[in-house]
Every structure is written in structure tokens, then in C-alpha cells.
Amino acid sequence: MLNAAGGVVLDLKGRPIPLNYQFDTVADIRKAMDQRRKFVAASSEVLAREVLGAIDL
């Protein structure tokens, strides 16, 4: 939904995280949900990069 609304999700190195997993089964969804990733989600790329610059990695 965030991407559809114009927002972005970046990993902590500033790379976009694709959100189009193309799930085929419920098992695929469960597997993806078990993964833990650190990220920044924001309404714009500019804001996401500001947040990345402000956090202490």
C-alpha cells in the first residue's frame, strides 16, 4: 500500500526494498513473514533518506 500511495521503503544502506513478492502459496507468504529486516518506510524518498541520515547505525 505504501508504494501505491507514493511512499518508499529503503534498507539501512539506502537501497529500495522491492515489495512485489509474487507469492504463489500461503507457505510462500509465511516464509516471507518469518524474515526480519531493518528498514525505513516514509511518504517520500527525500524523507526516508533524511531519516537514514539522522539515525545512528
C-alpha positions as CSV (number, residue, x, y, z in Angstrom):
1,M,0.0,0.0,0.0
2,L,2.8,2.4,0.8
3,N,4.3,2.1,-2.7
4,A,0.9,2.6,-4.3
5,A,0.4,5.7,-2.2
6,G,3.8,7.1,-3.4
7,G,5.9,6.1,-0.4
8,V,9.1,4.3,-0.3
9,V,10.9,1.6,1.7
10,L,14.6,1.6,2.0
11,D,17.1,-0.7,3.7
12,L,19.6,0.8,6.1
13,K,22.1,1.3,3.2
14,G,19.6,3.4,1.3
15,R,18.6,0.8,-1.3
16,P,15.0,0.4,-2.2
17,I,13.3,-2.8,-0.9
18,P,11.1,-4.3,-3.6
19,L,7.7,-5.3,-2.2
20,N,6.4,-7.3,-5.2
21,Y,7.0,-10.8,-3.9
22,Q,4.7,-12.5,-6.3
23,F,3.5,-15.1,-3.8
24,D,2.1,-18.3,-5.2
25,T,1.1,-20.1,-1.9
26,V,0.3,-19.4,1.7
27,A,3.5,-21.1,2.5
28,D,5.4,-18.5,0.5
29,I,3.7,-15.8,2.5
30,R,4.6,-17.4,5.8
31,K,8.2,-17.8,4.7
32,A,8.5,-14.1,3.8
33,M,6.8,-13.0,7.0
34,D,9.3,-15.0,9.1
35,Q,12.2,-12.9,7.8
36,R,13.2,-9.9,9.8
37,R,14.6,-6.9,8.1
38,K,15.5,-3.5,9.3
39,F,14.2,-0.7,7.1
40,V,12.9,2.8,6.8
41,A,9.4,3.5,5.4
42,A,8.4,7.0,4.6
43,S,6.0,9.0,2.5
44,S,8.8,10.1,0.1
45,E,12.4,9.1,-0.8
46,V,13.6,12.5,0.4
47,L,12.1,12.0,3.9
48,A,13.4,8.3,4.0
49,R,16.9,9.5,3.3
50,E,16.7,12.2,5.9
51,V,15.6,9.6,8.5
52,L,18.5,7.4,7.4
53,G,20.9,10.3,7.9
54,A,19.5,11.0,11.3
55,I,19.7,7.5,12.8
56,D,22.9,6.2,14.3
57,L,23.7,3.0,12.5
